[in-house]
Structures are given as C-alpha cells and as structure tokens.
Amino acid sequence: MKKEDLVAKGLSEEQAQIVVDIWNEEVKGYIPKDRFDEVSGKLKEANTTIDTLKKNNQDNEELQKQVNQYKTRVTELETAAANTQKEYALKDKLKEAGVTDADYIIYKQGGLDKFTFDKDGKPIGVDDVLKPFKESSPHLFKNQNGGYEPAGGGGAPVGNPFAKETWNMTEQGKLFRENPAQARQLAAAAGVKL
C-alpha cells in the first residue's frame, strides 16, 4: 500500500499517512489473515467501484449517490479495521495483565469504546480499569501465587504427617510415593503401623 495511491483516491496526506502507518506497523500483526483478506478485498472492491463510477458518470445524479454510499462504506471499513486493531491490542494487554477471559472484561466494561487508546491504537490505563475487577472477581485472573491453596492448607508440612498433631494424608501419600523408607520411619515414630 502506497501513500501516493491513497492520496490519489481522495484521502488527505495526513489520513493517507495514518493508513500507511497502521498497515505497516500494526494491522498485519493483529488481524487474522482470513479476516484481513476479507476486509482488504472488500476495501479494494469498493475503491475500484468508486473510481469507475467517478470516471464514467460525472453527471448522473443516481450514480453520484452510489459514489457517496461507497465512500461511506469505505469509511466504515477503515473504522472497522482500526477497531479490530484496537481490540487485538487490548486483548494482548489484558492477557499480559493475567486476565483469563478478555472478552468478558471488555463486555463488562461496556465495550471497546469504554477503553482509552493512544494515537497509535495502543490501550492505556488498563491497570486502573482492572483494579476493581481484581478485587471483585479474582477468578477472572490467573492465580498469581502459582496454584490452588485451600484455607488452612498450603506450605510445606511441619513435622511428621503421621503424628496426631500434624496429621496430613496428602503428605503421607506423597512421602510414601517419593521415599517409602522415610515414610515407614516417620509412621513408626508416630506409632502408626504401615
């Protein structure tokens, strides 16, 4: 895609530069190929139709309406491409923050429009948005401490898992699998026969 081609089609220098920048830096990395090909094909088709209609039908009022409709459609496609880029960038940022269901967070926040993006289409202020979710819905985030730890459990066992004060069947089984000789010694010390 060349900036000169976009300017020739009626975009301003600034608009053409924005489209080229998005094309070169972001769009290819965030949009799945099949979706990109679909949008790109529709955009090419719309641009071809606009050019044909402009050249062949300058005075025909009905066809000028069609030209305007196609211009509107091209603008919609450009907006859709920009929104798709923003959506993928936001989902990547949410996943970096440990979110397990990015679509749900976007939905609960009120949609893509409720997030803030910089001029390059990168999300900003995501941590501030996620703070209330982390407090109210921690299940939506990856467990930061590495795994499930039930209340009263967790940590390395203290003492003998066979003793009455520190009885722990999970640790007994683990110890018996990993070191049966030590398990027998600890059991005997606690008065338990294996």
C-alpha positions in Angstrom: 0.0 0.0 0.0 1.5 3.3 -1.0 0.7 6.7 0.4 0.6 8.3 -3.0 -2.2 5.8 -4.1 -4.3 6.8 -1.1 -3.8 10.5 -1.8 -4.8 9.9 -5.4 -8.0 8.2 -4.2 -9.0 11.3 -2.3 -7.5 10.9 1.2 -5.6 13.8 2.7 -1.8 13.5 3.2 -2.4 13.0 7.0 -5.1 10.4 6.5 -3.0 8.5 4.0 -0.1 8.5 6.3 -2.2 7.2 9.2 -3.5 4.3 7.0 0.0 3.5 5.8 1.4 3.6 9.3 -1.3 1.3 10.6 -0.8 -1.0 7.6 2.9 -1.3 8.0 3.2 -1.5 11.8 0.0 -2.8 13.4 -2.6 -4.3 11.2 -0.6 -7.3 9.9 0.3 -8.3 13.4 -3.1 -8.2 15.0 -5.7 -9.2 12.4 -6.0 -12.9 11.5 -5.1 -13.5 7.8 -8.6 -14.6 6.7 -10.2 -11.6 8.3 -7.6 -9.3 6.9 -8.1 -10.7 3.4 -11.8 -10.3 3.7 -11.7 -6.7 4.8 -8.9 -5.9 2.3 -10.8 -7.5 -0.6 -14.0 -5.5 0.3 -11.9 -2.3 0.5 -10.3 -2.9 -2.9 -13.7 -3.7 -4.4 -15.2 -0.5 -3.0 -12.3 1.6 -4.2 -12.5 0.1 -7.7 -16.2 0.8 -7.9 -15.7 4.4 -6.7 -13.1 5.1 -9.3 -15.2 3.5 -12.1 -18.3 5.5 -11.1 -16.4 8.8 -10.9 -14.8 8.4 -14.3 -17.8 7.2 -16.2 -20.7 9.0 -14.6 -19.9 12.6 -13.5 -23.3 14.0 -14.3 -25.6 11.2 -13.4 -27.2 12.1 -10.0 -28.2 8.5 -9.1 -24.7 7.2 -9.7 -23.3 10.1 -7.6 -25.5 8.9 -4.7 -23.9 5.4 -5.2 -20.5 7.0 -5.1 -21.3 8.7 -1.8 -22.7 5.4 -0.5 -19.4 3.6 -1.4 -17.4 6.4 0.2 -19.4 5.9 3.4 -18.8 2.1 3.1 -15.0 2.7 2.7 -15.0 4.9 5.8 -16.9 2.2 7.7 -14.4 -0.5 6.6 -11.5 1.7 7.6 -13.1 2.3 11.0 -13.7 -1.5 11.4 -10.0 -2.2 10.6 -8.9 0.4 13.2 -11.3 -1.1 15.8 -10.1 -4.6 15.0 -6.5 -3.4 15.6 -7.5 -1.8 18.9 -9.4 -4.9 20.0 -6.4 -7.2 19.4 -4.0 -4.8 21.1 -6.4 -4.5 24.1 -6.8 -8.3 24.4 -3.0 -8.7 24.3 -2.6 -6.1 27.1 -5.3 -7.8 29.2 -3.6 -11.2 28.8 -0.3 -9.6 29.8 -2.1 -8.5 33.0 -3.2 -12.0 33.7 -6.8 -11.9 32.5 -8.2 -15.3 31.6 -11.3 -14.0 29.7 -10.5 -10.8 27.9 -13.8 -10.7 26.0 -15.8 -10.8 29.3 -13.8 -7.9 30.7 -14.4 -5.9 27.6 -18.1 -6.7 27.8 -18.4 -5.8 31.5 -16.5 -2.5 30.9 -19.1 -1.5 28.3 -17.3 -2.4 25.1 -14.2 -1.3 23.2 -15.3 2.4 23.3 -15.0 2.5 27.1 -11.2 1.9 26.9 -8.7 4.6 26.2 -6.2 4.3 23.4 -3.2 6.4 22.3 -2.7 7.8 18.8 -1.1 4.5 17.7 -4.1 2.5 18.8 -2.4 1.0 21.9 -4.5 0.8 25.1 -3.6 3.0 28.0 -4.9 2.9 31.6 -5.7 -0.8 31.6 -4.3 -1.4 35.1 -6.7 1.2 36.5 -9.7 -0.5 34.8 -8.6 -3.9 36.0 -8.1 -2.9 39.7 -11.9 -3.2 40.6 -12.2 -6.5 38.7 -9.2 -8.0 40.6 -10.9 -7.2 43.9 -14.5 -8.2 43.0 -13.8 -11.0 40.5 -10.4 -12.6 41.2 -11.5 -15.7 39.3 -11.1 -13.8 36.1 -7.3 -13.6 36.6 -4.5 -16.2 36.6 -3.7 -17.3 40.1 -0.6 -15.2 41.0 0.6 -17.5 43.7 1.0 -20.4 41.4 -1.9 -22.7 42.3 -4.8 -23.7 44.5 -4.2 -23.4 48.2 -7.1 -24.2 50.4 -7.8 -22.4 53.7 -5.7 -23.9 56.4 -3.6 -25.8 53.9 -0.6 -24.9 51.8 3.0 -24.6 52.5 5.4 -27.3 53.4 4.3 -29.7 56.2 5.7 -29.0 59.6 6.7 -32.1 61.5 5.6 -35.7 61.0 2.5 -36.1 58.7 1.7 -39.4 60.6 1.7 -37.7 64.1 -1.7 -36.8 65.6 -0.9 -33.0 65.8 0.3 -32.7 62.2 -1.8 -35.5 60.5 -1.8 -34.9 56.7 -2.9 -37.7 54.4 -1.9 -35.9 51.3 1.7 -35.5 52.6 1.6 -39.1 53.8 0.8 -40.4 50.3 3.3 -38.1 48.7 6.0 -39.1 51.2 5.2 -42.8 50.7 5.4 -42.5 46.9 8.7 -40.5 46.9 10.5 -42.1 49.9 8.9 -45.2 51.3 11.7 -45.9 53.8 11.4 -42.4 55.4 7.6 -42.8 55.4 7.9 -46.0 57.3 10.3 -44.5 59.8 8.0 -41.4 60.4 5.0 -43.7 60.8 6.8 -45.9 63.3 7.9 -42.8 65.3 4.2 -41.7 65.4 3.1 -45.1 66.5 1.4 -45.9 63.2 2.0 -49.3 61.5 2.2 -49.4 57.7 
